[in-house]
Amino acid sequence: MRNLFKLKNQENQRGVAAVESAIVLPLLLFLFIGITEFGIAYYNKQVITNASREGARAGVIDGIDDPNTIKGIAVEYAQQRLIPRGNLSVNDITLDDSDTGYLKVSIDFNYTYLILSGFRFFGADFGPNLIIGASTVMRIE
């Protein structure tokens, strides 16, 4: 009789473990996806910042005066390192040298979510994309 009761209790415990897993697994999966998306967006932010820095450096240190060449250097740097690749164009970069003695290179990158595109969670809308911006100002000597 004791063995029968013990066996029945173990079967109930397996059912409880399955229910707990069914509740916790989607939350852990959503947390993992969020961490991955944030990591990729943060990496792209660093790439865009470095690309604006490379463009400003080319204009200031290398003495390049042509705006299209400066934009091309920034785009080339970014396209080799962005995830997903190829979303940055020359039209996303603006140069401002109106302040005498300074060059400002600004980039607005349209980041497209890999997994969360168009996803709604507790009222937060993860629209189709995220605008990541960076700018670098360097003094012309």
N, C-alpha and C positions, 0 to 999 in steps of 0.2 A: 504494500500500500504506500509506503514511504517513497519508493522508487517511482511510482506512478505520479505522485504529487510533484516530485522533483523534476521529472521529465516535462510535465505540463507547464511548470513555472519557467523552465528554460525556453520553451516555445514562445511563451508570452514575452520574454525578454528580447528575443529575436525580432518580434514584431515592433516592439518599442524602439529598438535600434534602427529599424528601417524607417519608421516615422520620423525619428529625430534626424536621420540623414536626409530625408526628403525635405525637411524644413530648413536645415542649415546649408545644404549644398548650393541652392540658388543664391543665397546671400554671399557665400564664399566666392562663387563664380563671378557675381557682380562686382565684388570687391577686387578680385584679381583683374578683371577687365578694366575697371576704373584706374587701378594703379598702372596698368600697362599703357592706357591712353594718356594719362598724365605724364608718364615717363617719356613717351614719344613726343608729346607736345613740348615738354621742357627741353628735350634734346634739340628739337627744331628751333626753339627760341634761341638757344646757344649758337646754333649754326647761323641763324639770321643776324644775330649780334656780331658774330665774327665776320660775316660777309660784308656788313656795313663798315666794319673796321678796316677790312682789306681794301674796300673801295676808297675810303678816306685816305688810307695810307698811300695808295697808288696816286691819288691826286696831290697829296702834300709832299711826301718824301720822294717819290719817283718823278714828280713834276709833270704829270700828265694833265694837259689842259682840256682835252676832248671829253665832254660829258658822256658820250656813247661808249668810249673806251673804259671810263671809270665804271659805268653801269655794267658793261660786259664782264669786267673783272669780278665784280660782286656776284653777278649771276652765275658765272662759271664756278666760283668758289662754292656757292650754295647748292647748285645742281648736282655737284659731285657728292654732297654729303646729306642732302635732305631725305626724309622719309615721309611720305612717298615722293619720289623724285619727279622733277619736271614741272612743278606747279609755280615756280617763280619766273617772272619775265622781266624784261627791261622796263616795262610800263609800271611795275610795282615799286620802282626805285625813283626817288626824287633827290636832286642835288640843290643845295642852297648855298651860294657864296655871296649873298647880298651884304652880309655883315663883313666889312673889310677885314681881311686878315684871317678869316676862318672859313672852313669848308664843312658843311653838314651833309651827311649822306643818310637818308631815311629809307627804310624798307618796310612795306606792309605785305606780309605773307598770308595768304588765304589757306589755312590748314584745314584739311578735310579729315574728319574722324575716321579711323579705320573700322571700328566696330560700333560705336555709339551714335552714328549718324542718324538723326531723326528720332532718337529714343527719348521718351518722356519717363521721368521717375520722380514721384512725389512732387509734381508741379515744376520740376526743373526740366527745361527743354534743351536737349543737346542738339541744337539746330544742325543744319547740314555742314556748317563750317565754323571756324574760329579765326579771327583776325589776330595774327601775331605781329607786333611791330617792334622795330629797333631803330635807333639812330645813333650816329657817332659824329662828334664835332671835334675837328682838329685844327690847330692853328697853322696857318701857312707862313713859313719863314722865308 
